[in-house]
C-alpha cells in the first residue's frame, strides 16, 4: 500500500531530524504527519516562531515485549493506582509545566492535542497516589498498532516512579490484543528510556514498519461520554 506523504518522498528529506517547518498546525495535519512518520514540535524555544516537523534519523521505539520492569519499580507501583483517559487536559498541562527543563509544549500543542483527544485519537494514562491526587502520567497519539508517545511527567515530591508506572499500565493495556503487532514510538532515545527497554532503529526501518502498524486494529480505548 502506498501512503500519501504530505511531506514529500522520504528519500528527499534532509539528512537530519528536522525535515520541515510551517507557520500553521491543525489536527488534520498532525494526524497526516504521524501517518507519514513525522511529528510536530514548536521551535519557539529556539527563537523561531514556527512549528518544526521531525522524523529522527535514529528513532526511539519500544516493542511491548521489550519493556524492562525492575523489581524496585514493581514494588513502587503498588503504591499507585492508574487510570486511562480520565484527566487528559490535566496530564498535558502538567507535561507543559514551563519550569520543566527544555519545555516545548506550548498553547498550540495543548489546543490541537486536546482536540485530538476529544476526537478519539489522543489518549492519556494517569498515575495517582493513595489520595487520588495526580502525580504522574503520559499522553500520545494512537493510530492502529502505533502509540506515538508525546510526553510524560512525574511529581518530584511524591511520584518519583509515577511516569514509569504510567508506561507499565500503557504497555499492559496495549498488550490485551495484537500485542506482537503494536509498537510505542518514543521519538528519541534517552538514558532514562533505554533503562526501560527502549531501543533505536533507523528512520528507514521505522517508515517501513508504518504500513503494518497502521493496519492493526485500534485498541479498545475506554469509552467516554464525550465520544457518545
C-alpha positions in Angstrom: 0.0 0.0 0.0 1.3 3.5 -0.9 0.5 6.2 1.6 0.2 9.9 0.6 3.0 11.7 2.4 2.3 15.4 2.8 6.0 16.0 3.4 7.0 14.6 0.1 9.1 11.4 -0.6 11.2 10.4 2.4 14.2 9.9 0.0 14.1 13.7 -0.5 14.0 14.6 3.2 17.1 16.4 4.7 19.7 14.1 6.3 18.7 15.4 9.8 15.9 15.0 12.3 14.2 18.3 11.4 12.7 17.8 8.0 10.3 20.8 7.6 8.7 23.7 9.4 5.4 25.6 8.9 3.6 28.6 10.2 0.4 26.6 10.9 -0.6 23.3 12.6 -4.1 21.8 12.8 -5.4 18.4 13.9 -5.7 17.0 10.4 -2.1 17.9 9.5 -0.9 16.4 12.8 -2.6 13.1 12.0 -1.3 13.1 8.5 2.2 13.7 9.9 2.0 10.7 12.2 0.8 8.5 9.4 3.9 9.7 7.5 6.4 9.0 10.3 6.6 12.7 11.3 5.6 14.6 14.4 5.4 18.3 15.3 7.4 20.2 17.9 7.4 24.0 18.1 10.6 25.9 17.5 9.8 28.8 19.8 12.4 27.7 22.4 15.0 28.2 19.6 13.7 31.8 18.9 12.0 30.7 15.7 8.2 31.3 15.6 7.4 28.2 13.6 6.3 24.6 14.1 9.1 22.1 13.4 8.2 18.7 11.8 10.6 16.0 12.9 11.5 12.5 11.7 14.6 11.4 13.7 17.3 9.6 11.8 17.5 7.3 14.8 14.0 6.6 16.2 13.3 5.5 19.7 10.9 2.6 19.8 9.5 0.2 22.4 8.2 -3.2 21.3 5.7 -4.2 24.0 7.6 -7.3 25.0 10.8 -5.3 25.4 9.6 -3.3 28.4 12.0 -3.7 31.4 10.3 -3.6 34.8 12.7 -3.7 37.6 12.0 -5.2 41.0 12.0 -1.7 42.6 9.6 -0.4 40.0 7.2 -3.3 40.6 7.4 -2.6 44.4 6.8 1.2 43.8 3.8 0.5 41.5 1.9 -1.0 44.4 1.7 2.5 46.0 -0.1 4.0 43.0 -3.3 3.5 41.0 -3.6 4.1 37.3 -6.4 5.2 35.0 -6.8 5.9 31.3 -8.4 8.9 29.6 -9.8 10.4 32.9 -7.7 13.6 33.0 -6.1 14.2 29.6 -6.2 18.0 29.9 -4.5 17.9 33.3 -1.8 15.5 32.1 -0.9 17.6 29.1 -0.9 20.7 31.3 1.5 19.1 33.8 3.7 17.9 30.9 3.7 21.5 29.7 4.9 23.0 33.0 7.1 25.9 32.0 9.5 25.2 34.8 10.5 21.9 33.3 13.9 21.9 31.5 13.7 22.0 27.7 9.9 22.6 27.8 8.4 22.6 24.3 4.7 22.1 24.8 3.0 25.5 24.0 -0.6 26.6 23.8 -1.0 25.5 20.2 0.1 22.0 21.1 -2.3 21.8 24.0 -5.1 23.1 21.8 -4.5 20.7 19.0 -3.9 17.6 21.1 -6.9 18.3 23.3 -9.0 18.4 20.1 -7.5 15.1 19.0 -8.3 13.7 22.4 -12.0 14.7 22.1 -11.9 13.1 18.6 -10.6 9.8 20.0 -7.0 9.9 18.7 -5.1 11.3 21.7 -5.0 9.4 24.9 -3.6 9.7 28.4 -2.6 7.4 31.2 -2.8 8.8 34.7 -1.0 7.8 37.9 -2.5 8.7 41.2 -1.3 8.4 44.8 -3.4 6.9 47.7 -5.4 10.1 48.0 -6.3 10.1 44.3 -4.0 13.0 43.5 -2.5 13.0 40.0 1.3 12.5 40.5 2.3 11.3 37.1 1.2 10.4 33.6 1.8 10.4 29.9 -0.1 11.1 26.7 0.2 10.4 23.0 -1.5 9.6 19.7 -3.0 6.2 18.9 -3.3 5.1 15.3 -3.9 1.3 14.8 -0.9 -0.5 16.2 1.1 2.6 16.7 1.1 4.6 20.0 3.2 7.7 19.5 4.2 8.8 22.9 4.5 12.6 23.2 5.4 13.4 26.8 5.3 12.2 30.4 5.7 13.7 33.8 6.0 12.8 37.5 5.6 14.7 40.7 9.1 15.4 42.1 7.9 15.2 45.7 5.7 12.2 45.8 5.7 10.5 42.4 9.3 9.6 41.6 8.3 6.5 39.6 4.9 7.7 38.6 5.6 8.2 34.9 7.2 4.8 34.7 4.1 3.3 36.3 2.0 5.0 33.7 4.2 3.4 30.9 3.8 0.0 32.5 0.0 0.5 32.5 0.1 1.6 28.9 2.0 -1.5 27.8 -0.3 -3.8 29.8 -3.3 -2.1 28.1 -1.9 -2.3 24.6 -1.0 -6.0 25.2 -4.6 -7.0 25.5 -4.8 -7.9 21.8 -2.4 -7.9 18.8 0.5 -7.3 21.3 3.1 -8.6 18.9 1.9 -6.1 16.2 2.0 -3.0 18.3 4.8 -0.5 18.9 5.3 2.5 21.2 7.2 5.3 19.5 9.2 7.4 21.9 10.7 9.7 19.2 14.2 9.8 20.6 16.2 7.5 22.9 17.4 8.8 26.2 19.3 7.0 29.0 16.1 7.0 31.1 14.1 5.4 28.3 16.9 2.9 27.5 16.7 1.7 31.1 13.0 0.8 30.3 13.8 -1.2 27.2 13.5 1.5 24.5 15.8 0.9 21.5 16.8 2.8 18.4 16.1 1.9 14.8 16.9 3.8 11.6 14.4 6.2 10.1 14.0 4.0 7.0 13.2 0.9 9.2 10.7 2.9 11.1 9.0 4.2 7.9 8.9 0.6 6.5 7.1 -0.5 9.7 4.4 2.1 9.4 2.1 0.5 6.9 1.9 -2.7 9.0 1.4 -0.7 12.2 -1.4 1.4 10.8 -3.3 -1.7 9.5 -3.6 -3.2 13.0 -7.0 -2.7 14.7 -7.2 0.2 17.1 -7.0 -0.8 20.9 -10.3 -0.8 22.8 -9.8 2.6 24.5 -12.2 3.3 27.3 -15.4 4.9 26.1 -16.0 8.4 27.4 -19.2 10.5 27.4 -17.6 13.0 25.0 -17.4 10.3 22.4 -21.0 9.0 22.9 
